Amino acid sequence: MTTTAPSGGPGIADGRAELAPGTAPTDPRFVNDDLLPVPVAQRRWTTYNFAALWVGMAHNIPSWMLASGLIALGMDWKQAVLTIALANAVVLLPMLLTGHAGPKYGIPFPVLARASFGLRGANLPALIRAGVACAWFGIQTWIGGQGVFVLLDKVFGGSWAEASRIGGQPWTLWLCFVLFWALELAVIYRGMEALRRFENWAAPFVIVGALALLVWITVKAGGLGPLLDQPSRLGWGADFWPVFFPALMGMIAFWATLSLNIPDFTRFGAGQRAQVWGQTLGLPTTMTLFALLSVLVTSGSQAVYGAPVWDPVALAAKTDNVFGLLFALVTVLVATLSVNIAANVVSPAYDLANLAPKLIDFRTGALITGVVGVLVMPWKLTATPELYIFTWLGLVGGLLGTVAGILIADYWLVRRTVVDLEGLYRADGPYWYRGGWNPAAVLAFTVGGVLAVGGSHSAPGAGPFPEDGLIPFLKPLADYGWAVGLAASMLLHTLLMRLRRASRSSGRSS
């Protein structure tokens, strides 16, 4: 890691940098308190804090059900767990690379993006990331509200499900959705330090809840059921790979959002060691073990009930023990809160603040996220495994991989991790480019994005895209959208920036 002190602030012994006292920028177009670098003295998240953050985010209902979605597509449990493990090992690398700027400079994702896209151009990746996060916030809130509804319906003897319907759903379900939504925004409104404390105790609590579910179903089944012996409908041959690769890209896309805005969290890190070890210990191990845990519990449910119950809420609702139901209810609340607040509110709050710093602060951005998360109608995005994994996650992964490629190329290959910290907030600085936009980044994003998602396709009746793809000759690339977008934008951005630098050098010499 370079220890070169960027202009605009003193270097710290371990390579971290901050603005010099009395030099904080004040241009309201690009600055507010939430976008300024975190002072070194306030960067104190430890390895445990980052590991706990990932444990809290990974242990949630959609993560639990990832394996079920893959098995519904024809995989057996070994193939499903392997796919999830490989995907999270792959996505860890860009997570660490983009996360490096956080402890070093104390800046959030949209400010880091100014170096590559320009002070105004950074709004392009920021708004893409914000839009995805808003949709994810809605999805997680809907699933969490459903969980609360199912468990309370059981507590009240089934009367909640019999309530009159609004929009095809019982009004009691909408009530649970709204109350859960309000609780999430109340927690995040207290700020990032409150989030850190919440994640510290939420992570072990959710682990205990998941293990309790495993012990309960194992005892009830007298051992785990026959699901572990069920063969794959795909095998390991020609039928497997056409499902594996788009599924792998979908699993990568599950956390591809965080691979962009992880600086929003690592900016509070006590150093690179804390973020590297915390994320390495927290992400791939937790996601893999959680997928395996979901398979084991579902195996036991098949032995007990004659059919696999993949939804942990539906499984917990089968108990008649009131204490067990209440414990499951609290676990669902904590698990969904921990992932949704950290993964899907923090980023758009910063991203929207970057759009209009004078008008939008972190808390206002969080409230906007909550409103948009409802307007996207998340209950439709999770209707089928095909729509959820191939269409939603595949499309999102392609676009986010393209942005990640540009960020990584610019920070590591073009700038060698040296950034003018003060210049990230100045219209007369090095990142103004042309009117605040960097044409190289915009072109790299356009080309990478088209290659990544231009061939998006759906099976007849299973999604919104044509069967032959939006751009038919790009259809073969669509199943590898995240990797294609990442590689294409990374190579093109690096090439264009080096040509730009060479052109400027030759202009000065002449």
Sequence and secondary structure as in RCSB ss.txt:
>XXXX:A:sequence
MTTTAPSGGPGIADGRAELAPGTAPTDPRFVNDDLLPVPVAQRRWTTYNFAALWVGMAHNIPSWMLASGLIALGM
DWKQAVLTIALANAVVLLPMLLTGHAGPKYGIPFPVLARASFGLRGANLPALIRAGVACAWFGIQTWIGGQGVFV
LLDKVFGGSWAEASRIGGQPWTLWLCFVLFWALELAVIYRGMEALRRFENWAAPFVIVGALALLVWITVKAGGLG
PLLDQPSRLGWGADFWPVFFPALMGMIAFWATLSLNIPDFTRFGAGQRAQVWGQTLGLPTTMTLFALLSVLVTSG
SQAVYGAPVWDPVALAAKTDNVFGLLFALVTVLVATLSVNIAANVVSPAYDLANLAPKLIDFRTGALITGVVGVL
VMPWKLTATPELYIFTWLGLVGGLLGTVAGILIADYWLVRRTVVDLEGLYRADGPYWYRGGWNPAAVLAFTVGGV
LAVGGSHSAPGAGPFPEDGLIPFLKPLADYGWAVGLAASMLLHTLLMRLRRASRSSGRSS
>XXXX:A:secstr
      TTS B TTS B   TT     TTT  TTTS   GGG  B HHHHHHHHHHHHSSHHHHHHHHHHHHTT 
 HHHHHHHHHHHHHHHHHHHHHHHTHHHHH   HHHHHHHHH TTTTHHHHHHHHHHHHHHHHHHHHHHHHHHHH
HHHHHTTTTGGGS EETTEEHHHHHHHHHHHHHHHHHHTT HHHHHHHHHHHHHHHHHHHHHHHHHHHHHHTS  
GGGG   SSTTSTTTHHHHHHHHHHHHHHHHHHHHHTHHHHTTBS HHHHHHHHHHHHHHHHHHHHHHHHHHHHH
HHHHHSS    HHHHHTT   HHHHHHHHHHHHHHHHHHHHHHHTHHHHHHHHHH TTT  HHHHHHHHHHHHHH
T HHHHTSSHIIIIIIIIHHHHHHHHHHHHHHHIIIIIISTT   TGGGG TTSTT TBTTB HHHHHHHHHHHH
HHHTT    TTSSSS TT SSGGGHHHHTTHHHHHHHHHHHHHHHHHHHHHHHHHHHHH 
